[in-house]
Amino acid sequence: MRKNNQCFRGFSLLVLTMICFAGAVSGQNGQNMRIHFVAPRAVINNFAGHSNTTGIGLPAGYDIVQITSSNAAAFLAAAPPRLQYVYQQLQPGTQLRRRVNEVQNISRDSVHVNYYLVDDRTGISHTSSGNFLGVRVNRNDGTSDSLYHVWPSGNGFTLSNGTFQGRVRLGEYQLEEDQSHRDGGVLSIQEVVLHESFHTQLIDRWTKWPGYITYGADEMHYTDEILGDQETAFNEGAGTFYGFTINGPGLTTLDDFFTNANYRYFLEGQSVCAGYPELYTVSARRSRTVGTATWWDYRWRDVPGFFLMFNENNATNFFANFWRYGASNRDTAGAFLSYAFNSMWRDTLKRYLTYACNRLAIKMETYNASPAGQADANKLSSLFPFALLDLITHFQMTATEYQEDYRRNYPNQNPRAYTEYFTRRNAIKTLIQGDIAASPIQFSQALQRLVTYCKTPANIW
């Protein structure tokens, strides 16, 4: 999840995959979920018949109860305000629940998702936090109570019986003292619910690297950081995109980021990518010291295009702008994105932006050839996802680099756009060259030029 350009590590799947679950599974879209209340044992003891039905490791001194229709009133009486808010917004018929249903449809509702709402106002043990991530959370004013609290996290994994479970963990303290003060206010709370919900859908291995290596030596990730691989940036960026479908002010902040022609990315000195000559030979980069570590700052145009795919803000931009402009309406664009994500929810080797281009273009071409697409006067060319990724990486990748990254995902078919795009690429680049060379960067103007090009009938098939 994003945190004012700072995000903390996700949760290790190595432990989670060993935990078994027994419970009923509903086949209805968005219904394959349960909500649980986690609180100090004295609070949970007031709920008759409570039990840890999901087998999740709990912080020392805490207990758990599943919230049902029979005890919902008792939960609302006992829970603090932000947990009440999340519970209420997860009920059927709300905007958040509709978006959560869309996210859970990525796996076609195959992942049984459990939401753990934790009343952690008195803190949790740092050394005995169970399956929850204990962090010293700074309040909005920068102060801290010096206690450890639950940091938002989410993951999905395969159980020993071949079924799938997802877990989303949210703590009252972080929601109240941090999340609710970000851009969007309470919408930022809904954003983090969606972000962590997305993490339940791309199951099992997060990255090809063990542990938290891709987050660098500090085991944290930042929205403006060049991370250790593409998969991590993809997963974090896609989660934030879904959050921004509700949190408009957060999306505006992202737009502002892409106008910045100055130093806006950084690379930890102790990072997987720090050893690549393409990055350490950039003469314009600047160093600074954070604690005892060296960080290197980069401008957008100084970062080689390939390595811009290692940044989560760029992944968020790709999905958010496809959602906004990739079809005649956002529902259709959202369906295209769901198709793309569904193709990789169980395949950890497909979670790359170039593979998303493949899937999106295929879906667009299928739609454009359909009766609905033929009647759609505002449809776009399937060139759009390829051009959008090129724009985000400032057209710096060579055709060979772009195509090699695309081919290493081993797509089972190629859209026509894949061939057509590279015959038109130089002409498309010429259209937007002045915009991306400007200061501030005219990113929105360049994007609109791509949209106009992709709405031209001669470019659509």
Secondary structure by P-SEA (a helix, b strand, c coil): cccccccccccccccccccccbbbbbccccccbbbbbbcccccccccccccccccccccccbbbbbbccccaaaaaacccaaaaaaaaaaccccaaaaaaaaaaaccccccbbbbbbbccccccccccccccccccccccccccccccccccccccccccccbbbbbbbbbcccccccccccccaaaaaaaaaaaaaaaacccccccccccccccccccccccccccccaaaaaaaaaaaaaaacccaaaaaaaaaaaacccccbbbbccccccccccccccccbbbbbcccbbbbbbcccccccccccccaaaaaaaaaaaaacccccaaaaaaaaaaaaaacccccccccaaaaaaaaaaaaaaaaacccccccccccccaaaaaaaaaaacccccaaaaaaaaaaaccccccaaaaaaaaaaaaaaaaccccccccccaaaaaaaaaaaaaacccccc
